[in-house]
């Protein structure tokens, strides 16, 4: 049988409430009965203590006290009722009134009262219950059921109460009323717990029900789901995490669809050019020439580069991108890249500068891969830096490592696009016109992260862009 979480929480509330009420009831019932018994014992022992103390003070011995105790027990009026808390009791108003007898205790001559007097050595000096004069009363009995008799700050004996208290009808009625009250309280508590449990269970499980509905909607293909966060506790954190996961999945799904379309587009364009030229050349409509073969070769090379980029990304995703690490100088690598792009920069009228701090530590990198990274960033900077602009390659010591910065004075990137520039196939409209595949920065990020580094971008429209790579030293 499947139980819902709401039902489980409701039952838990009811069970906890009932356990609490029952515990309080049992303890209250026990304490009430115990207090009745203690009250009666205290009153009886008080009279015996006074009598025993006076007798010993006069006689300096317990000899003959058994008869005195027997007469005192026999003199108790049978009709006297023990006091009830809060009631009008004659014995309470008259402190000289003797205490009531124990119900069911044998009284009178020839009968042993339910109390025994024990001297300081633990030997009974009166007959009481199962003990006779001269019997030794166990220390445990005296400790649990006895009251010390003191004279001039000296213990001269102990009064040990032996009988089991039998309550009178008024006491029984009082305890019965207490029992009924506890039963009523238990029923009322169960009803309240049921109501509160249902309400709280529904409130507490509402986010979970909303999550379930959202997950089922995602299973049907609606990946973008948002559940309202109703608390700041663990459930609220769970809902927030789900909302972020849903948004990320929807974004990734959108990127995947866009990536599929972009791959198809980027593959189709060179294939169209190559197949078109081949068909015309086969029909004899055009004569073969070095220029036409060179164009087809460039398109084929473009296809090869795209396939290689996709392969690099897939290896990085799988954690299988091989790196041949060695210690290299930042200055040497940045200057090598700058020299490689110097002809292109001069052709565009852009100045390339290298600025490296002295005494930089070497970095553990795959030289070829990091040349690819910096070259990609410089190529992008050249693409968007107008004539007369400056591109600076910097290397500085930062946060216990080395930071490479490729800074340009180009057109900049709008803030709304800056957060997505490392996504695969993400391109601005101008980028598509320049022939970029949209995979370059995604590959750059994958290679940097494979080196346990980070990359981030800062840009201001009209002033330029900074790409910062942080590498461990």
Secondary structure as UniProt FT lines:
FT   HELIX           5..59
FT   TURN            63..64
FT   HELIX           65..74
FT   TURN            78..79
FT   TURN            85..86
FT   HELIX           90..93
FT   TURN            95..96
FT   TURN            103..104
FT   TURN            109..110
FT   STRAND          115..119
FT   TURN            120..121
FT   STRAND          123..124
FT   TURN            129..130
FT   TURN            133..134
FT   HELIX           139..145
FT   STRAND          146..151
FT   TURN            152..153
FT   STRAND          154..161
FT   HELIX           169..219
FT   TURN            220..221
FT   HELIX           234..283
FT   HELIX           290..317
FT   TURN            318..319
FT   STRAND          325..328
FT   HELIX           330..348
FT   STRAND          351..356
FT   TURN            358..359
FT   STRAND          363..366
FT   HELIX           367..384
FT   TURN            387..388
FT   STRAND          390..398
FT   TURN            399..400
FT   STRAND          401..408
FT   HELIX           415..418
FT   TURN            419..422
FT   TURN            424..425
FT   HELIX           429..433
FT   TURN            434..435
FT   HELIX           440..450
FT   TURN            451..452
FT   STRAND          454..460
FT   TURN            461..463
FT   STRAND          464..472
//
